[in-house]
Structure formats: structure tokens, C-alpha cells
Amino acid sequence: MSQLAEPKPVAFAQDEIDALRAEIDAIDEQLLGLLNRRLSRAQQIGAKFCIDAPVLQSAREGQLLDALCARNAGPLDAAHLRLIWREILTASRYLQSEPVVAYLGPFGTYTEDAMRTHFGVAHPSIPCESVDAVFDSVTQGRAAFGVVPIENSTEGVITRTLDLMLARGLRVSAEVVLPVQHSLMSKHGALSGIDCVLGHEQALGQCRRWLDDHLPGVPRRTVPSNARAAQLATVEPASAAIGSRRAAGHYGLQIAAAAIQDERQNSTRFYVIGPDQPQVRGATRTLLCIELDNRPGALQRMLAPLADREIAVTRLDSRPLKSELWAYRFFVELQRDQHDAAVAAALAEIRLAAQDVVVLGSFAAATDTPAADADRDTLVNPLEHANAIPN
């Protein structure tokens, strides 16, 4: 009776692996040459055509990324493609005189995520302790741009950002939208023993029901940012902070509970602000500030020219005037470019009925499909804040 031969182990085809690696090395060399060619063209544009124009062209960059994703046949997925090309664009802007960006910090805030998403991981930045400090950094020339939160899908508009837009005379050039998943974190990583919950006022509001159900009666303390809450939780063992998983890892905290926001689709919009209003190609939003007379029918007279021309109003917020009791100014976001002929005609008519009209910028609506918080923990900012400029 013959014995069955034992199966021979499969030998690694080392020569085949070596051949594939050699091909990869050759491709890398080609990529390096192509990248340097691309960046040299960017330098030429900066030297010849961008003397009086902003280096950052948000709408063009968005259109470029959308077009690349549409043509992408894989296996590279869209999220990684966007991250790779944003870093290429960051390097391109750097060669054309990279602008510094201020954002609501410290490290680990959602505003930093928005800043990195828009400008790239390696972009030089200034973390600021408050929204006011971001505006101050831009108006005082320490930063060319700022990134600030403007609206949350659960808690609504951030009124301080609107007030500062007008008070500091800055303009919006782009917006970023990110989904926000909050985690509760502490030194010990347990719900028991928590005697205070720290967080930005918006984050505390977005998690109100969860906190009522799981930590009833535990005091809540407002701090300037969720990252600041995480910092404090490292030195206050009985306190827990609301923030991102990335912040927990950076500050050495343990997750006591994940995804504690009350609304599953909780998202936040951010504005990119600056002292000038660049000509934004493909702008589909315009932000106005309109001050009305305190007379019956004033609001209707403001909206009628827009309705007559079928110009959609995507947001309408009122803020009190400090100069007159019970009088208001309105922040109006339109679904058109300020240079659109219909918008220009409507604004001319509105100016006849209003005390003042200020155009606070036109920008492209966010079209990226933002990564979830868990994905951003692994994809965004691998350099952490090695590139941050100390505040």
C-alpha cells in the first residue's frame, strides 16, 4: 500500500517579490519627478500671476478633488485620495508663500480637524484659546486665515462667530462640514466616580439627553474648547471631558462612553475667514449682514427682492443691535454668488429699504463627504501638532 506524499510547503517566490518591489521603486521615482514638475508649475503661477491674488483657491481645490475622485478607478479609496492630494496642495501653497492659519485650539479640537481637512495636515497653524483669539490673530496679522465654528446641526448657530464677523470686518472664503461624534473620557475610564463633566457649551448641549440619563445630577462645567476639557481632565481625576477619541489618545485619557451625542447625524459647519474677499470660482453661498429700520414690514421688504428672483435663503439669524433697544440686524445666507446678476439686483433693491447692507463673503458650499470621527482619528493629522506655531 503506497503512502501518500506529504504536501510540499509552498516556497516564496522571492524573485517575483523582488521584481514587484523594483517596479514599485521605479514608479516611486516617476511619481517624485511628476510631483516636482507639478510643484514647479505652481511656483511659476505664484511668481507670475498671484502677486495680488490669494494663494488659497478653495473652490478650485474642491473642484480638483471632486474630479479626481470621479475618475478614480481604485484600489485607492476616495478618503485616502483626498488626504494625499490635500498634502500635495499644501506643499504647492507653501512654495507660493504658505499662509499661516489660526484655529480654535488647543490640539485635539474639532476645529483643528476642520482646519486640517481644508488646508492639509502639514499646514502651519496657530492654536487659539477662543473664537475671539482666532479673529484677533487674523486681524492683527499673525495669521492669514482663521477657522471657526459657525453652526451645529443640533444646537444651532454660534452667535459669537457671527458678531465677530461684523465687528472685525473679516470675510468668509470657504466652509467645512464635519460629522461630530463625542466621547466621554477620564483618567480612570469609568462612569462611576465622576463628579463633574467638562466641555464646550455646544458639546454639553449636544449631549444633554445622554448626560441626563447616564449622569443625572452631575454638575457640568463650560470651558473654552473640548480639547481644553481634556487637558483639565488629566489633572482633575474626578472630572470627565467631552471630546474626540483622538483627543483622548493624545492626552492619555480613557474612553468611558463613546458616541454620546444625542443626534446620530450631529455635524458642525466651520467658516474659513480672512481679511480679504478673494474671487471664489464656483461660489454657491453668500453671507450678508443687513440692518433694518425698526418699522412694521421691514423684514418682508428685505426678503421680497430675494423671493421675486427665486434666490433661496439657506439661513437667517437675528442679532440685537446694541445701539437701539429691541432693534435687530440679520445675518442672511443666500444660495448664490454675490456676483450673480440676480443677487446684485436684489441687493440694490434691499439697500433702498435697509439701514445698512454688508457682504461678508461668497464661498463654495461644502461638497466633500466628510470622514466620520473614527476615520479622522486614523487619517487626519499624523504629524499631530509638530507644525503648529506656538500661540
KEVODO-708181 format. One record per residue (C-alpha): residue in one letter; chain; x, y negated, z negated. Coordinates in Angstrom, 2 decimals. Example, Ala and Ser with C-alpha at 12.3 -4.5 7.8 and 13.67 -1.06 7.14 Angstrom:
+------+------+---------+---------+---------+
: code : unit :       u :       v :       w :
+------+------+---------+---------+---------+
:    a :    A :   12.30 :    4.50 :   -7.80 :
:    s :    A :   13.67 :    1.06 :   -7.14 :
+------+------+---------+---------+---------+
***
This chain:
+------+------+---------+---------+---------+
: code : unit :       u :       v :       w :
+------+------+---------+---------+---------+
:    m :    A :    0.00 :    0.00 :    0.00 :
:    s :    A :    1.60 :   -3.19 :    1.12 :
:    q :    A :    1.88 :   -6.11 :   -1.25 :
:    l :    A :    0.51 :   -9.49 :   -0.28 :
:    a :    A :    3.27 :  -12.00 :    0.21 :
:    e :    A :    3.23 :  -14.85 :   -2.28 :
:    p :    A :    2.35 :  -18.17 :   -0.64 :
:    k :    A :    5.42 :  -20.25 :    0.01 :
:    p :    A :    5.50 :  -23.68 :   -1.59 :
:    v :    A :    4.88 :  -26.49 :    0.88 :
:    a :    A :    8.13 :  -28.32 :    1.43 :
:    f :    A :    8.06 :  -32.10 :    1.51 :
:    a :    A :    8.76 :  -33.34 :    5.00 :
:    q :    A :   11.38 :  -35.78 :    3.76 :
:    d :    A :   12.46 :  -36.66 :    7.26 :
:    e :    A :    8.87 :  -37.63 :    8.11 :
:    i :    A :    8.59 :  -39.76 :    4.94 :
:    d :    A :   11.90 :  -41.44 :    5.76 :
:    a :    A :   10.65 :  -42.19 :    9.27 :
:    l :    A :    7.46 :  -43.78 :    7.91 :
:    r :    A :    9.44 :  -45.87 :    5.43 :
:    a :    A :   11.75 :  -47.02 :    8.19 :
:    e :    A :    8.70 :  -48.07 :   10.19 :
:    i :    A :    7.36 :  -49.96 :    7.17 :
:    d :    A :   10.72 :  -51.73 :    6.79 :
:    a :    A :   10.57 :  -52.75 :   10.46 :
:    i :    A :    7.02 :  -54.03 :   10.04 :
:    d :    A :    8.05 :  -56.00 :    6.95 :
:    e :    A :   10.83 :  -57.63 :    8.96 :
:    q :    A :    8.32 :  -58.57 :   11.65 :
:    l :    A :    5.92 :  -59.93 :    9.01 :
:    l :    A :    8.70 :  -62.02 :    7.47 :
:    g :    A :    9.53 :  -63.51 :   10.84 :
:    l :    A :    5.87 :  -64.23 :   11.61 :
:    l :    A :    5.28 :  -65.80 :    8.18 :
:    n :    A :    8.27 :  -68.09 :    8.58 :
:    r :    A :    7.10 :  -69.04 :   12.08 :
:    r :    A :    3.66 :  -69.84 :   10.68 :
:    l :    A :    5.09 :  -71.93 :    7.84 :
:    s :    A :    7.41 :  -73.81 :   10.19 :
:    r :    A :    4.35 :  -74.84 :   12.23 :
:    a :    A :    2.72 :  -76.04 :    9.01 :
:    q :    A :    5.81 :  -78.13 :    8.28 :
:    q :    A :    5.55 :  -79.69 :   11.74 :
:    i :    A :    1.90 :  -80.56 :   11.15 :
:    g :    A :    2.79 :  -82.10 :    7.81 :
:    a :    A :    5.60 :  -84.16 :    9.29 :
:    k :    A :    3.75 :  -85.36 :   12.39 :
:    f :    A :    0.05 :  -85.51 :   11.65 :
:    c :    A :   -0.65 :  -85.52 :    7.90 :
:    i :    A :    1.06 :  -88.69 :    6.76 :
:    d :    A :   -2.25 :  -90.33 :    5.84 :
:    a :    A :   -4.36 :  -87.16 :    5.59 :
:    p :    A :   -4.76 :  -84.81 :    2.62 :
:    v :    A :   -2.66 :  -81.65 :    2.70 :
:    l :    A :   -5.54 :  -79.59 :    1.32 :
:    q :    A :   -8.14 :  -78.92 :    4.03 :
:    s :    A :  -10.69 :  -76.87 :    2.09 :
:    a :    A :  -13.23 :  -76.40 :    4.86 :
:    r :    A :  -10.61 :  -75.29 :    7.40 :
:    e :    A :   -9.10 :  -72.84 :    4.93 :
:    g :    A :  -12.55 :  -71.41 :    4.18 :
:    q :    A :  -13.33 :  -71.01 :    7.88 :
:    l :    A :   -9.96 :  -69.35 :    8.45 :
:    l :    A :  -10.54 :  -66.82 :    5.64 :
:    d :    A :  -14.07 :  -66.07 :    6.85 :
:    a :    A :  -12.81 :  -65.48 :   10.40 :
:    l :    A :  -10.01 :  -63.18 :    9.22 :
:    c :    A :  -12.43 :  -61.14 :    7.11 :
:    a :    A :  -14.83 :  -60.83 :   10.04 :
:    r :    A :  -12.02 :  -59.45 :   12.25 :
:    n :    A :  -10.51 :  -57.22 :    9.56 :
:    a :    A :  -10.73 :  -53.54 :   10.53 :
:    g :    A :   -9.16 :  -52.20 :    7.32 :
:    p :    A :   -7.89 :  -50.40 :    5.37 :
:    l :    A :   -7.13 :  -53.78 :    3.73 :
:    d :    A :  -10.33 :  -54.85 :    1.95 :
:    a :    A :  -11.73 :  -58.38 :    2.12 :
:    a :    A :  -10.94 :  -59.27 :   -1.50 :
:    h :    A :   -7.23 :  -58.45 :   -1.14 :
:    l :    A :   -7.09 :  -60.09 :    2.29 :
:    r :    A :   -8.39 :  -63.36 :    0.80 :
:    l :    A :   -5.87 :  -63.20 :   -2.06 :
:    i :    A :   -2.93 :  -62.56 :    0.32 :
:    w :    A :   -3.92 :  -65.36 :    2.68 :
:    r :    A :   -4.59 :  -67.83 :   -0.14 :
:    e :    A :   -0.97 :  -67.38 :   -1.23 :
:    i :    A :    0.19 :  -67.92 :    2.36 :
:    l :    A :   -1.89 :  -71.11 :    2.44 :
:    t :    A :   -0.43 :  -72.16 :   -0.93 :
:    a :    A :    3.09 :  -71.77 :    0.46 :
:    s :    A :    2.03 :  -73.71 :    3.55 :
:    r :    A :    0.73 :  -76.62 :    1.46 :
:    y :    A :    3.88 :  -76.55 :   -0.66 :
:    l :    A :    6.01 :  -77.11 :    2.44 :
:    q :    A :    3.78 :  -80.08 :    3.30 :
:    s :    A :    4.21 :  -81.57 :   -0.19 :
:    e :    A :    2.24 :  -79.39 :   -2.60 :
:    p :    A :   -0.26 :  -81.35 :   -4.72 :
:    v :    A :   -0.45 :  -80.61 :   -8.45 :
:    v :    A :   -3.88 :  -79.57 :   -9.75 :
:    a :    A :   -5.34 :  -80.27 :  -13.21 :
:    y :    A :   -7.93 :  -77.90 :  -14.68 :
:    l :    A :   -9.82 :  -77.27 :  -17.91 :
:    g :    A :   -7.42 :  -75.04 :  -19.88 :
:    p :    A :   -5.60 :  -73.60 :  -21.65 :
:    f :    A :   -4.62 :  -70.39 :  -19.86 :
:    g :    A :   -7.46 :  -67.91 :  -19.51 :
:    t :    A :  -10.44 :  -70.19 :  -18.83 :
:    y :    A :  -12.94 :  -69.55 :  -16.07 :
:    t :    A :  -12.00 :  -72.96 :  -14.68 :
:    e :    A :   -8.45 :  -71.67 :  -14.24 :
:    d :    A :   -9.89 :  -68.68 :  -12.37 :
:    a :    A :  -11.75 :  -71.10 :  -10.09 :
:    m :    A :   -8.59 :  -73.18 :   -9.58 :
:    r :    A :   -6.51 :  -70.10 :   -8.70 :
:    t :    A :   -9.26 :  -68.78 :   -6.43 :
:    h :    A :   -9.35 :  -72.03 :   -4.45 :
:    f :    A :   -5.70 :  -73.14 :   -4.47 :
:    g :    A :   -3.85 :  -69.82 :   -4.87 :
:    v :    A :   -2.10 :  -68.02 :   -7.72 :
:    a :    A :    1.26 :  -69.76 :   -7.39 :
:    h :    A :   -0.08 :  -73.31 :   -7.16 :
:    p :    A :    1.50 :  -75.80 :   -9.62 :
:    s :    A :   -1.04 :  -76.85 :  -12.21 :
:    i :    A :   -1.69 :  -78.81 :  -15.40 :
:    p :    A :   -3.94 :  -77.18 :  -18.03 :
:    c :    A :   -6.01 :  -79.82 :  -19.87 :
:    e :    A :   -7.81 :  -79.61 :  -23.21 :
:    s :    A :  -11.07 :  -81.16 :  -22.00 :
:    v :    A :  -13.01 :  -82.21 :  -18.90 :
:    d :    A :  -12.17 :  -85.83 :  -19.80 :
:    a :    A :   -8.47 :  -84.97 :  -19.78 :
:    v :    A :   -8.78 :  -83.43 :  -16.29 :
:    f :    A :  -10.28 :  -86.66 :  -14.96 :
:    d :    A :   -7.59 :  -88.69 :  -16.75 :
:    s :    A :   -4.82 :  -86.57 :  -15.19 :
:    v :    A :   -6.16 :  -87.30 :  -11.71 :
:    t :    A :   -6.93 :  -91.00 :  -12.19 :
:    q :    A :   -3.54 :  -91.62 :  -13.83 :
:    g :    A :   -1.67 :  -89.88 :  -11.01 :
:    r :    A :   -0.34 :  -86.83 :  -12.90 :
:    a :    A :   -2.37 :  -84.57 :  -10.59 :
:    a :    A :   -3.62 :  -84.95 :   -7.03 :
:    f :    A :   -6.73 :  -82.83 :   -7.65 :
:    g :    A :   -8.78 :  -81.59 :  -10.58 :
:    v :    A :  -11.07 :  -78.59 :  -11.01 :
:    v :    A :  -14.02 :  -78.99 :  -13.37 :
:    p :    A :  -17.22 :  -77.04 :  -14.08 :
:    i :    A :  -20.39 :  -78.71 :  -12.84 :
:    e :    A :  -23.25 :  -76.23 :  -13.22 :
:    n :    A :  -24.10 :  -72.86 :  -14.73 :
:    s :    A :  -26.93 :  -70.70 :  -13.42 :
:    t :    A :  -28.14 :  -70.03 :  -16.99 :
:    e :    A :  -27.50 :  -73.28 :  -18.87 :
:    g :    A :  -27.78 :  -75.82 :  -16.04 :
:    v :    A :  -25.73 :  -78.89 :  -15.20 :
:    i :    A :  -22.69 :  -80.07 :  -17.20 :
:    t :    A :  -23.72 :  -83.67 :  -17.67 :
:    r :    A :  -20.31 :  -84.87 :  -18.87 :
:    t :    A :  -18.81 :  -83.95 :  -15.49 :
:    l :    A :  -21.47 :  -85.99 :  -13.68 :
:    d :    A :  -20.97 :  -89.01 :  -15.93 :
:    l :    A :  -17.19 :  -88.93 :  -15.41 :
:    m :    A :  -17.53 :  -88.59 :  -11.63 :
:    l :    A :  -19.09 :  -92.04 :  -11.53 :
:    a :    A :  -17.13 :  -93.61 :  -14.39 :
:    r :    A :  -13.72 :  -92.60 :  -12.97 :
:    g :    A :  -14.61 :  -93.21 :   -9.32 :
:    l :    A :  -13.46 :  -89.76 :   -8.11 :
:    r :    A :  -14.83 :  -87.78 :   -5.17 :
:    v :    A :  -15.75 :  -84.13 :   -4.55 :
:    s :    A :  -13.90 :  -82.34 :   -1.73 :
:    a :    A :  -14.86 :  -78.69 :   -2.37 :
:    e :    A :  -16.82 :  -76.36 :   -4.60 :
:    v :    A :  -16.11 :  -72.89 :   -6.02 :
:    v :    A :  -18.71 :  -70.44 :   -7.34 :
:    l :    A :  -17.68 :  -67.61 :   -9.69 :
:    p :    A :  -19.75 :  -64.93 :  -11.44 :
:    v :    A :  -19.11 :  -65.10 :  -15.19 :
:    q :    A :  -19.09 :  -62.03 :  -17.44 :
:    h :    A :  -18.48 :  -62.89 :  -21.09 :
:    s :    A :  -16.81 :  -60.60 :  -23.62 :
:    l :    A :  -16.77 :  -60.90 :  -27.40 :
:    m :    A :  -13.22 :  -60.47 :  -28.70 :
:    s :    A :  -11.45 :  -60.48 :  -32.04 :
:    k :    A :   -8.29 :  -59.25 :  -33.76 :
:    h :    A :   -9.97 :  -56.08 :  -35.07 :
:    g :    A :  -12.36 :  -55.45 :  -32.14 :
:    a :    A :  -15.45 :  -54.62 :  -34.20 :
:    l :    A :  -18.79 :  -56.37 :  -34.70 :
:    s :    A :  -18.67 :  -55.79 :  -38.46 :
:    g :    A :  -16.80 :  -58.39 :  -40.47 :
:    i :    A :  -17.36 :  -61.28 :  -38.04 :
:    d :    A :  -18.30 :  -64.45 :  -39.93 :
:    c :    A :  -18.08 :  -66.96 :  -37.04 :
:    v :    A :  -18.39 :  -66.89 :  -33.25 :
:    l :    A :  -16.28 :  -69.39 :  -31.30 :
:    g :    A :  -16.89 :  -70.56 :  -27.74 :
:    h :    A :  -17.50 :  -73.41 :  -25.36 :
:    e :    A :  -21.02 :  -74.78 :  -25.80 :
:    q :    A :  -22.03 :  -73.47 :  -22.37 :
:    a :    A :  -20.75 :  -69.96 :  -23.17 :
:    l :    A :  -22.56 :  -69.92 :  -26.51 :
:    g :    A :  -25.76 :  -70.92 :  -24.71 :
:    q :    A :  -25.29 :  -68.26 :  -22.03 :
:    c :    A :  -25.01 :  -65.55 :  -24.72 :
:    r :    A :  -27.68 :  -66.90 :  -27.08 :
:    r :    A :  -30.08 :  -63.92 :  -26.98 :
:    w :    A :  -27.30 :  -61.35 :  -27.32 :
:    l :    A :  -25.86 :  -63.17 :  -30.33 :
:    d :    A :  -29.32 :  -63.47 :  -31.91 :
:    d :    A :  -29.87 :  -59.72 :  -31.51 :
:    h :    A :  -26.42 :  -58.39 :  -32.47 :
:    l :    A :  -25.00 :  -61.04 :  -34.84 :
:    p :    A :  -28.08 :  -62.68 :  -36.41 :
:    g :    A :  -27.28 :  -65.39 :  -38.90 :
:    v :    A :  -23.57 :  -65.53 :  -37.99 :
:    p :    A :  -22.54 :  -69.18 :  -37.50 :
:    r :    A :  -21.44 :  -70.34 :  -34.06 :
:    r :    A :  -18.75 :  -72.98 :  -33.59 :
:    t :    A :  -18.26 :  -75.05 :  -30.44 :
:    v :    A :  -14.71 :  -75.53 :  -29.16 :
:    p :    A :  -13.40 :  -77.31 :  -26.01 :
:    s :    A :  -12.94 :  -74.10 :  -23.98 :
:    n :    A :  -13.30 :  -70.33 :  -24.25 :
:    a :    A :   -9.54 :  -69.97 :  -23.98 :
:    r :    A :   -9.19 :  -72.25 :  -27.00 :
:    a :    A :  -11.69 :  -69.99 :  -28.78 :
:    a :    A :   -9.45 :  -67.00 :  -28.02 :
:    q :    A :   -6.42 :  -68.87 :  -29.36 :
:    l :    A :   -8.23 :  -69.64 :  -32.62 :
:    a :    A :   -9.43 :  -66.04 :  -32.99 :
:    t :    A :   -5.80 :  -64.90 :  -33.08 :
:    v :    A :   -5.24 :  -66.86 :  -36.32 :
:    e :    A :   -8.76 :  -66.50 :  -37.80 :
:    p :    A :   -9.23 :  -62.73 :  -38.34 :
:    a :    A :  -12.90 :  -63.07 :  -39.33 :
:    s :    A :  -13.74 :  -65.08 :  -36.19 :
:    a :    A :  -14.67 :  -63.72 :  -32.78 :
:    a :    A :  -14.32 :  -65.57 :  -29.46 :
:    i :    A :  -16.35 :  -65.55 :  -26.27 :
:    g :    A :  -14.26 :  -65.38 :  -23.11 :
:    s :    A :  -12.95 :  -63.28 :  -20.24 :
:    r :    A :  -11.29 :  -59.89 :  -20.51 :
:    r :    A :   -8.18 :  -61.47 :  -19.02 :
:    a :    A :   -8.07 :  -63.95 :  -21.91 :
:    a :    A :   -8.41 :  -61.10 :  -24.40 :
:    g :    A :   -5.42 :  -59.33 :  -22.89 :
:    h :    A :   -3.32 :  -62.49 :  -22.78 :
:    y :    A :   -3.99 :  -63.48 :  -26.41 :
:    g :    A :   -3.73 :  -59.95 :  -27.82 :
:    l :    A :   -7.39 :  -59.60 :  -28.84 :
:    q :    A :   -9.61 :  -56.51 :  -28.80 :
:    i :    A :  -12.95 :  -56.37 :  -26.97 :
:    a :    A :  -15.78 :  -55.92 :  -29.47 :
:    a :    A :  -18.51 :  -56.08 :  -26.80 :
:    a :    A :  -18.44 :  -56.60 :  -23.02 :
:    a :    A :  -20.87 :  -58.32 :  -20.64 :
:    i :    A :  -22.75 :  -60.12 :  -23.40 :
:    q :    A :  -24.18 :  -62.89 :  -21.18 :
:    d :    A :  -27.99 :  -62.97 :  -21.24 :
:    e :    A :  -28.36 :  -63.11 :  -17.45 :
:    r :    A :  -26.74 :  -60.42 :  -15.32 :
:    q :    A :  -26.15 :  -62.81 :  -12.40 :
:    n :    A :  -24.66 :  -65.53 :  -14.60 :
:    s :    A :  -22.48 :  -67.76 :  -12.38 :
:    t :    A :  -20.76 :  -71.13 :  -12.63 :
:    r :    A :  -20.08 :  -73.74 :   -9.96 :
:    f :    A :  -16.93 :  -75.85 :  -10.05 :
:    y :    A :  -16.04 :  -79.06 :   -8.23 :
:    v :    A :  -12.63 :  -79.86 :   -6.77 :
:    i :    A :  -12.21 :  -83.59 :   -7.40 :
:    g :    A :   -9.72 :  -86.22 :   -6.26 :
:    p :    A :   -9.24 :  -89.97 :   -5.88 :
:    d :    A :   -9.94 :  -89.98 :   -2.13 :
:    q :    A :  -12.64 :  -88.57 :    0.09 :
:    p :    A :  -10.99 :  -86.58 :    2.88 :
:    q :    A :  -12.81 :  -85.99 :    6.14 :
:    v :    A :  -14.02 :  -82.45 :    5.44 :
:    r :    A :  -14.71 :  -80.40 :    8.54 :
:    g :    A :  -17.79 :  -78.26 :    8.21 :
:    a :    A :  -19.15 :  -80.15 :    5.21 :
:    t :    A :  -22.64 :  -78.95 :    4.30 :
:    r :    A :  -23.15 :  -80.76 :    0.98 :
:    t :    A :  -23.13 :  -84.43 :   -0.02 :
:    l :    A :  -23.28 :  -85.73 :   -3.60 :
:    l :    A :  -24.87 :  -89.14 :   -4.22 :
:    c :    A :  -25.42 :  -91.29 :   -7.28 :
:    i :    A :  -28.48 :  -93.52 :   -6.92 :
:    e :    A :  -29.54 :  -96.16 :   -9.44 :
:    l :    A :  -33.22 :  -97.14 :   -9.22 :
:    d :    A :  -35.31 : -100.03 :  -10.42 :
:    n :    A :  -37.43 :  -99.18 :  -13.44 :
:    r :    A :  -40.68 :  -99.53 :  -11.44 :
:    p :    A :  -43.54 :  -97.16 :  -10.59 :
:    g :    A :  -42.91 :  -95.19 :   -7.40 :
:    a :    A :  -39.13 :  -95.78 :   -7.37 :
:    l :    A :  -38.28 :  -92.07 :   -7.28 :
:    q :    A :  -40.79 :  -91.44 :   -4.49 :
:    r :    A :  -39.29 :  -94.28 :   -2.44 :
:    m :    A :  -35.85 :  -92.70 :   -2.90 :
:    l :    A :  -36.94 :  -89.24 :   -1.76 :
:    a :    A :  -39.24 :  -90.25 :    1.10 :
:    p :    A :  -36.46 :  -91.13 :    3.62 :
:    l :    A :  -34.92 :  -87.71 :    2.99 :
:    a :    A :  -38.22 :  -85.85 :    3.34 :
:    d :    A :  -39.09 :  -87.76 :    6.53 :
:    r :    A :  -35.86 :  -86.48 :    8.12 :
:    e :    A :  -36.15 :  -82.95 :    6.67 :
:    i :    A :  -32.96 :  -83.32 :    4.65 :
:    a :    A :  -33.02 :  -80.73 :    1.88 :
:    v :    A :  -32.20 :  -81.81 :   -1.69 :
:    t :    A :  -30.33 :  -78.96 :   -3.37 :
:    r :    A :  -30.04 :  -80.60 :   -6.79 :
:    l :    A :  -31.50 :  -83.62 :   -8.57 :
:    d :    A :  -30.26 :  -84.67 :  -12.03 :
:    s :    A :  -31.09 :  -87.77 :  -14.03 :
:    r :    A :  -28.77 :  -89.57 :  -16.45 :
:    p :    A :  -29.71 :  -92.52 :  -18.67 :
:    l :    A :  -28.37 :  -95.98 :  -17.94 :
:    k :    A :  -26.55 :  -97.48 :  -20.93 :
:    s :    A :  -27.36 : -100.99 :  -19.79 :
:    e :    A :  -31.15 : -100.65 :  -19.95 :
:    l :    A :  -33.49 :  -98.68 :  -22.23 :
:    w :    A :  -35.40 :  -95.81 :  -20.52 :
:    a :    A :  -33.80 :  -96.52 :  -17.15 :
:    y :    A :  -32.00 :  -93.81 :  -15.21 :
:    r :    A :  -29.58 :  -93.08 :  -12.41 :
:    f :    A :  -29.96 :  -89.95 :  -10.30 :
:    f :    A :  -27.32 :  -87.56 :   -9.00 :
:    v :    A :  -28.62 :  -86.10 :   -5.75 :
:    e :    A :  -27.03 :  -83.28 :   -3.78 :
:    l :    A :  -28.03 :  -83.05 :   -0.12 :
:    q :    A :  -27.70 :  -80.12 :    2.24 :
:    r :    A :  -25.97 :  -82.22 :    4.93 :
:    d :    A :  -22.73 :  -84.07 :    5.63 :
:    q :    A :  -22.71 :  -87.80 :    4.76 :
:    h :    A :  -21.61 :  -88.50 :    8.37 :
:    d :    A :  -24.68 :  -86.75 :    9.80 :
:    a :    A :  -26.77 :  -89.31 :   11.73 :
:    a :    A :  -29.98 :  -88.43 :    9.87 :
:    v :    A :  -28.23 :  -88.77 :    6.49 :
:    a :    A :  -26.72 :  -92.12 :    7.47 :
:    a :    A :  -30.17 :  -93.41 :    8.50 :
:    a :    A :  -31.75 :  -92.13 :    5.28 :
:    l :    A :  -29.05 :  -93.76 :    3.15 :
:    a :    A :  -29.56 :  -97.09 :    4.92 :
:    e :    A :  -33.25 :  -96.93 :    4.03 :
:    i :    A :  -32.60 :  -95.79 :    0.45 :
:    r :    A :  -30.21 :  -98.71 :   -0.12 :
:    l :    A :  -33.07 : -101.10 :    0.59 :
:    a :    A :  -35.11 :  -99.55 :   -2.23 :
:    a :    A :  -32.34 :  -98.83 :   -4.78 :
:    q :    A :  -30.20 : -100.99 :   -7.00 :
:    d :    A :  -27.06 :  -99.05 :   -6.09 :
:    v :    A :  -26.03 :  -96.03 :   -3.99 :
:    v :    A :  -22.62 :  -94.37 :   -4.34 :
:    v :    A :  -21.48 :  -91.48 :   -2.13 :
:    l :    A :  -19.43 :  -89.16 :   -4.35 :
:    g :    A :  -18.22 :  -86.89 :   -1.57 :
:    s :    A :  -19.09 :  -84.41 :    1.15 :
:    f :    A :  -17.82 :  -80.84 :    0.94 :
:    a :    A :  -18.37 :  -77.36 :    2.28 :
:    a :    A :  -20.74 :  -75.16 :    0.31 :
:    a :    A :  -19.01 :  -72.15 :   -1.26 :
:    t :    A :  -19.23 :  -69.25 :    1.17 :
:    d :    A :  -16.80 :  -66.79 :   -0.45 :
:    t :    A :  -18.31 :  -63.77 :   -2.16 :
:    p :    A :  -16.53 :  -64.20 :   -5.49 :
:    a :    A :  -14.97 :  -61.23 :   -7.25 :
:    a :    A :  -16.59 :  -60.03 :  -10.44 :
:    d :    A :  -14.78 :  -60.82 :  -13.69 :
:    a :    A :  -13.41 :  -57.29 :  -13.92 :
:    d :    A :  -11.91 :  -57.60 :  -10.43 :
:    r :    A :  -10.40 :  -61.01 :  -11.16 :
:    d :    A :   -8.68 :  -59.53 :  -14.22 :
:    t :    A :   -6.59 :  -57.39 :  -11.88 :
:    l :    A :   -6.44 :  -59.57 :   -8.76 :
:    v :    A :   -6.11 :  -63.17 :   -9.96 :
:    n :    A :   -3.01 :  -64.81 :  -11.37 :
:    p :    A :   -0.46 :  -62.01 :  -11.73 :
:    l :    A :    2.08 :  -64.75 :  -12.42 :
:    e :    A :   -0.07 :  -65.86 :  -15.38 :
:    h :    A :    0.88 :  -69.48 :  -16.02 :
:    a :    A :    4.56 :  -69.32 :  -15.19 :
:    n :    A :    3.85 :  -72.02 :  -12.60 :
:    a :    A :    1.86 :  -74.26 :  -14.93 :
:    i :    A :    3.28 :  -77.69 :  -15.65 :
:    p :    A :    3.14 :  -78.34 :  -19.44 :
:    n :    A :    0.43 :  -80.78 :  -20.41 :
+------+------+---------+---------+---------+
***
